[in-house]
Amino acid sequence: MGSMAFPRDARTPSGTPSAMIQELLDIADYIAKLRDAIALLRANELTRDRLPMVHEELGEVVAATASATNTIMGSAEAILALPDGPGYRAAVEARIFDVFEACAFQDITGQRIAKVAEAMSLLEGRLARFSVAVKARDAGGVDESEADRRKRNETLLLNGPQKGGPATPQDAIDALFD
């Protein structure tokens, strides 16, 4: 806080009207600076855009990991069902058991990512309640580092797998090569 007309301690009470007014002005200035600092957090942007996206993306990672694991496990079971042949089955079984063991990663990874997603969801809720309680507004304009990050992401965007499956059906892609 700024300097006051009278120092406050147990020995010198600040009972004069001008000291009280100065103290109230200092408190008002502190509150204004605090609100500006909160605005710089861009809490509304976080709760509206960032945190839901992180939660959604982590959920997609869990789903994709589980799907890949199921595919690997199904393939491994199919290989185990192959008819016996000289030495072939023993070699395949040795590799298949390695695949089964490697697939255990999904359980641990899924649990950890689920914990992160839950934590992000909790943070999202708490930040949203805080934003409402303090009537936080995002600072005006666009943060320069944020604009640079978005531009870089758009430039490097590969569009990876689309949510819910490919954006273009595989048949349409195959038709391009006919």
Secondary structure by P-SEA (a helix, b strand, c coil): ccccccccccccccccaaaaaaaaaaaaaaaaaaaaaaaaaaaaaaacccaaaaaaaaaaaaaaaaaaaaaaaaaaaaaaacccccaaaaaaaaaaaaaaaaaaaaaaaaaaaaaaaaaaaaaaaaaaaaaaaacccccccccaaaaaaaaaaaaacccccccccccccaaaaaaaac
